[in-house]
Amino acid sequence: MNRQFEDKIALVTGGAQGLGRAICERLAQEGCHVVVADLNLAGAERTASEIVAAYDRQVIAVGVDVTDEEQVEAMFQRTLETFGQVDIVVSNAGILIAEAVWDFPADRWKAVVDVNLYGYFLVAKHAARAMMPRKQGVIIQINSKSGKKGSFKNSAYAASKFGGIGLTQSIALDLAEYGIRVNAICPGNLLDSPLWVNSLYKQYAKKWGITEEEVRQKYTNQVPLKRGCTYEDVTNVLVFLVSDQAGYMTGQAINVTGGQEMR
């Protein structure tokens, strides 16, 4: 099997489950040694051990709260102590809390922005410090279609993701002279992800008085290509953005939405 990133070092936040786990697995499949970072250390350790068994790569698990700068700095120190370098950083950790603006508790609104935007800033800051001496590296933020268009009763999430695109563009400018590229990926609705299967279908079905299957169909119908986004859709684009084939791309926010968002 041709592995594009043989022996590169990749760090993925929010890597214990869902899309983050899929990203860790795909990067290992492409030849990377991986740091699985997550607030849920036990989950990160399970993911790490399973990737080692499946792909014969070196994988370590690190517990991290991305809103705590000391923990983020320690995560990169551990990565450098273990592997000597970091080549790819994927800022995937994120949360979603949805409320109408008039009902949104201020502390919960701020919590979304703290994780999704401030957390991304801290990860990018310390990724940059680790990458700048070698004058190479790639930083990817997992953003959202909600970073391109306002989201109904979801203001905190959309605000954090809009901010993430501005941050991506700005740090791409900061780091261009060091040969470090920074891009964002904006997926559509991951209709088979734990967030949807374990939570959102039930919430929306109850709110609208319809079945969970009808909720799924409602969201599928909004997509021109008539299906939800998959982990593979996202990881295919991520692999391209990390690769030398995207060597002239930085500061971009790439839609992976089946045509639902085209700007």
C-alpha positions as CSV (number, residue, x, y, z in Angstrom):
1,M,0.0,0.0,0.0
2,N,1.3,3.4,-1.0
3,R,1.4,5.5,2.2
4,Q,1.7,9.3,1.5
5,F,2.9,10.4,4.9
6,E,5.3,7.6,6.0
7,D,6.7,8.4,9.4
8,K,5.2,11.9,9.7
9,I,4.0,12.9,13.1
10,A,0.3,13.9,13.4
11,L,-1.5,15.3,16.4
12,V,-5.3,15.3,16.4
13,T,-7.4,17.0,19.1
14,G,-10.8,15.5,19.9
15,G,-9.4,12.3,18.6
16,A,-11.0,9.7,20.9
17,Q,-14.2,9.2,18.9
18,G,-16.4,10.2,15.9
19,L,-14.7,12.2,13.2
20,G,-11.6,12.8,15.3
21,R,-11.0,9.0,15.6
22,A,-11.6,8.6,11.9
23,I,-9.0,11.3,11.2
24,C,-6.5,9.5,13.5
25,E,-7.2,6.2,11.7
26,R,-6.8,7.7,8.2
27,L,-3.6,9.5,9.0
28,A,-2.2,6.2,10.5
29,Q,-3.3,4.4,7.4
30,E,-1.4,7.0,5.4
31,G,1.8,6.2,7.4
32,C,1.7,8.7,10.2
33,H,2.6,8.1,13.8
34,V,-0.2,9.7,15.8
35,V,-0.9,11.7,19.0
36,V,-4.6,11.1,20.0
37,A,-5.5,14.0,22.2
38,D,-8.8,14.3,23.9
39,L,-10.5,15.6,27.1
40,N,-11.5,11.9,27.5
41,L,-8.2,10.3,28.2
42,A,-9.6,6.8,28.6
43,G,-11.3,7.0,25.2
44,A,-8.1,8.4,23.7
45,E,-6.2,5.4,25.1
46,R,-8.6,2.9,23.6
47,T,-8.4,4.6,20.2
48,A,-4.6,4.7,20.4
49,S,-4.3,1.0,21.2
50,E,-6.7,0.0,18.5
51,I,-4.9,2.1,15.9
52,V,-1.5,0.5,16.9
53,A,-3.0,-3.0,16.5
54,A,-4.6,-2.1,13.1
55,Y,-1.9,-0.1,11.4
56,D,1.4,-0.9,13.2
57,R,2.2,2.8,13.9
58,Q,3.4,4.4,17.0
59,V,0.5,6.1,18.7
60,I,0.2,7.8,22.1
61,A,-2.8,9.2,23.9
62,V,-2.8,12.5,25.7
63,G,-5.5,14.0,27.9
64,V,-6.0,17.7,27.2
65,D,-8.5,20.5,27.8
66,V,-7.9,22.7,24.7
67,T,-9.1,25.8,26.7
68,D,-6.2,25.4,29.2
69,E,-3.0,26.8,27.8
70,E,-0.8,24.9,30.2
71,Q,-2.3,21.6,29.1
72,V,-2.0,22.5,25.4
73,E,1.6,23.4,25.9
74,A,2.3,20.2,27.8
75,M,0.6,18.2,25.0
76,F,3.1,19.6,22.5
77,Q,6.0,19.1,24.9
78,R,5.0,15.4,25.3
79,T,4.8,15.1,21.5
80,L,8.2,16.6,20.9
81,E,9.7,14.5,23.7
82,T,8.3,11.3,22.2
83,F,8.7,12.0,18.5
84,G,11.1,14.9,18.2
85,Q,8.8,16.8,15.8
86,V,5.3,17.4,14.7
87,D,4.3,17.7,11.0
88,I,0.5,17.7,11.0
89,V,-1.8,19.2,13.6
90,V,-5.6,18.8,13.2
91,S,-7.7,21.0,15.5
92,N,-10.9,18.9,15.7
93,A,-12.0,19.3,19.3
94,G,-15.3,21.1,19.5
95,I,-18.7,21.3,21.2
96,L,-22.2,22.2,20.0
97,I,-24.9,23.7,22.3
98,A,-27.9,25.1,20.5
99,E,-30.5,27.5,21.9
100,A,-32.5,30.5,20.7
101,V,-30.5,33.7,21.4
102,W,-33.1,34.9,23.9
103,D,-32.9,31.7,25.9
104,F,-29.1,31.1,25.6
105,P,-27.4,31.0,29.0
106,A,-24.4,33.3,28.7
107,D,-22.0,30.8,30.3
108,R,-23.1,28.0,27.9
109,W,-22.7,30.4,24.9
110,K,-19.2,31.3,26.1
111,A,-18.3,27.6,26.6
112,V,-18.9,26.9,22.9
113,V,-16.7,29.8,21.8
114,D,-14.0,28.9,24.4
115,V,-13.7,25.4,23.0
116,N,-14.2,26.0,19.3
117,L,-12.4,29.3,18.8
118,Y,-10.1,30.0,21.8
119,G,-9.1,26.3,21.9
120,Y,-8.2,26.4,18.2
121,F,-6.1,29.5,18.8
122,L,-4.2,27.8,21.6
123,V,-3.6,24.7,19.6
124,A,-2.5,26.7,16.6
125,K,-0.2,28.9,18.7
126,H,1.7,26.0,20.2
127,A,1.7,24.1,16.9
128,A,3.3,27.1,15.3
129,R,6.0,27.2,18.0
130,A,6.8,23.6,17.5
131,M,6.9,23.8,13.6
132,M,8.6,27.2,13.1
133,P,12.2,26.0,13.8
134,R,11.9,23.4,11.0
135,K,10.1,25.8,8.7
136,Q,7.5,23.3,7.7
137,G,4.2,21.8,8.8
138,V,0.5,21.8,8.2
139,I,-2.3,23.0,10.5
140,I,-5.9,22.0,9.7
141,Q,-9.0,23.2,11.5
142,I,-12.2,21.1,11.3
143,N,-14.7,23.9,10.9
144,S,-18.3,23.5,9.6
145,K,-20.8,24.7,7.0
146,S,-22.0,26.9,10.0
147,G,-18.8,28.8,9.5
148,K,-20.1,30.1,6.2
149,K,-23.7,30.8,6.9
150,G,-25.7,31.6,10.1
151,S,-27.3,28.7,11.8
152,F,-30.9,28.7,13.2
153,K,-31.0,28.8,17.0
154,N,-27.3,27.9,17.0
155,S,-25.6,31.3,17.3
156,A,-22.7,30.3,19.6
157,Y,-21.6,27.5,17.3
158,A,-21.9,29.6,14.1
159,A,-20.1,32.5,15.8
160,S,-17.2,30.2,16.8
161,K,-16.9,28.7,13.4
162,F,-17.1,32.1,11.5
163,G,-14.3,33.2,13.9
164,G,-12.4,30.0,13.1
165,I,-12.2,30.9,9.4
166,G,-11.0,34.4,10.2
167,L,-8.4,32.9,12.5
168,T,-7.3,30.4,9.9
169,Q,-6.8,33.1,7.3
170,S,-4.9,35.3,9.8
171,I,-2.5,32.7,11.1
172,A,-1.9,31.4,7.5
173,L,-0.6,34.9,6.8
174,D,1.5,34.9,10.0
175,L,3.1,31.5,9.2
176,A,3.5,31.7,5.4
177,E,7.1,32.9,5.7
178,Y,7.9,29.8,7.8
179,G,6.6,27.4,5.2
180,I,3.7,26.4,7.4
181,R,0.3,26.1,5.7
182,V,-3.0,26.6,7.5
183,N,-6.4,25.6,6.1
184,A,-9.9,24.7,7.4
185,I,-12.4,22.0,6.3
186,C,-16.1,22.8,6.5
187,P,-18.1,19.6,6.6
188,G,-21.8,19.3,6.1
189,N,-24.1,17.3,8.5
190,L,-22.4,14.0,9.6
191,L,-25.7,12.2,9.8
192,D,-24.2,8.9,11.0
193,S,-21.9,10.5,13.7
194,P,-22.4,10.0,17.5
195,L,-23.7,13.5,17.8
196,W,-26.6,12.8,15.5
197,V,-27.3,9.2,16.3
198,N,-27.1,9.6,20.1
199,S,-28.5,13.1,20.5
200,L,-29.7,15.3,17.7
201,Y,-32.2,12.9,16.0
202,K,-34.0,12.4,19.3
203,Q,-34.0,16.2,20.2
204,Y,-35.4,17.2,16.8
205,A,-37.9,14.4,16.6
206,K,-39.3,15.5,20.0
207,K,-39.2,19.2,19.1
208,W,-41.0,18.8,15.8
209,G,-43.3,15.9,16.6
210,I,-41.9,13.6,13.8
211,T,-40.0,10.4,13.8
212,E,-36.2,10.2,13.9
213,E,-36.2,8.8,10.3
214,E,-38.2,11.8,9.2
215,V,-35.7,14.1,10.8
216,R,-32.9,12.3,8.9
217,Q,-34.8,12.6,5.6
218,K,-35.5,16.3,6.3
219,Y,-31.7,17.0,6.6
220,T,-30.9,14.7,3.6
221,N,-33.4,16.6,1.4
222,Q,-31.5,19.9,2.1
223,V,-28.4,18.5,0.3
224,P,-28.2,18.7,-3.5
225,L,-26.3,15.4,-3.6
226,K,-29.0,13.9,-1.4
227,R,-26.9,12.3,1.3
228,G,-25.2,13.2,4.5
229,C,-21.5,13.9,4.8
230,T,-19.3,10.9,5.8
231,Y,-16.0,10.6,7.7
232,E,-14.4,9.5,4.4
233,D,-15.6,12.6,2.6
234,V,-13.8,14.7,5.2
235,T,-10.7,12.6,5.5
236,N,-10.2,12.5,1.7
237,V,-10.1,16.3,1.6
238,L,-7.9,16.4,4.7
239,V,-5.3,14.0,3.1
240,F,-5.3,16.2,0.0
241,L,-4.8,19.4,2.1
242,V,-1.9,17.8,4.1
243,S,-0.2,16.5,0.9
244,D,2.3,18.2,-1.3
245,Q,-0.4,18.4,-4.0
246,A,-2.0,21.2,-1.9
247,G,1.4,22.9,-1.5
248,Y,0.1,26.2,-2.9
249,M,-3.0,26.3,-0.7
250,T,-3.1,28.2,2.5
251,G,-5.7,30.3,4.3
252,Q,-8.6,28.3,2.6
253,A,-11.9,27.0,4.1
254,I,-12.9,24.1,1.9
255,N,-16.6,23.1,1.8
256,V,-17.4,19.4,2.0
257,T,-21.2,19.7,2.0
258,G,-22.6,17.9,-1.1
259,G,-23.4,21.3,-2.6
260,Q,-25.3,22.6,0.4
261,E,-22.9,25.4,0.9
262,M,-21.1,26.8,-2.1
263,R,-19.4,30.0,-0.9
